[in-house]
Amino acid sequence: MILFPALCTVASRQDDNEASLFRLDAKRSDLLNVLWAETITNGEDDWSELADQKLELYEKALLQHYGIDLDKSDKSFAAGLQKSFAISTTIGPLDVDDFSTLGKFIAVLYALIGTPLFLTVIGQLGKMVTSLWQGTTLWIVTIVYIFISAIIYDIVEGGSDDVPFIEAVFSIFLQFTTVGEVDNEFHGILPYCVVVLGLALITALYQEMQHNIERFIHPFEYSFNRMCGGVERWIGEKNEEKKLSVSTRIEEENEDELSDYDE
């Protein structure tokens, strides 16, 4: 189901660094020369308009040099798989600009079908995990798994030594809790398998925490219900007193009218 919306269009790119640097230097030289020449001959408004145009061209050349294409969406199989996985697991986040009009319609249909199916699978896996580990053991297993997953994630994604290990741990935690990360990318099948099992562990942990919270607040819930019942009875008594007062006043008025009629 996850593979359904993924589009398999594989593209290969080869960049010539020397040629790219040469073009970038040429763009920078052209920018400086033109701005210097126009500073002498043109006014402020014309110079600002020309400067904006030249800076935009230079920014595009700079982005192209670093392999960043803002006008082209990634239609590779890996990108499609990641989008479909993010939709079905509700991890996200997704950039709506990456979807065409037809793609948005398909994503809505896929979310309505794929998300309940995936959450059902995760729920069943969570029950299986709960049958194996509970209480403190479940906490220890989840924490250890997060650290092991962070190590795997750091190796698979080719993490730099300059990046703190806590960054990998935090990234894994965001995935497992379905919060998501904006700049996160998965490479290969292994990270998806790691996340699925992590979601099952976190789901089991959430269920146990929810049960503990319910047991903890049960006495307070009983007291709150008693208080609400007392308030409801007090309001009911006040309403009855008000109705009785109104009916008594009406009877007195009727008696006064009858006495006046008899006289």
Secondary structure as UniProt FT lines:
FT   TURN            2..5
FT   HELIX           17..41
FT   HELIX           44..65
FT   TURN            66..67
FT   TURN            70..71
FT   HELIX           77..89
FT   HELIX           96..98
FT   HELIX           101..132
FT   HELIX           136..156
FT   TURN            157..158
FT   TURN            161..162
FT   HELIX           165..176
FT   TURN            177..178
FT   TURN            182..183
FT   HELIX           190..262
//
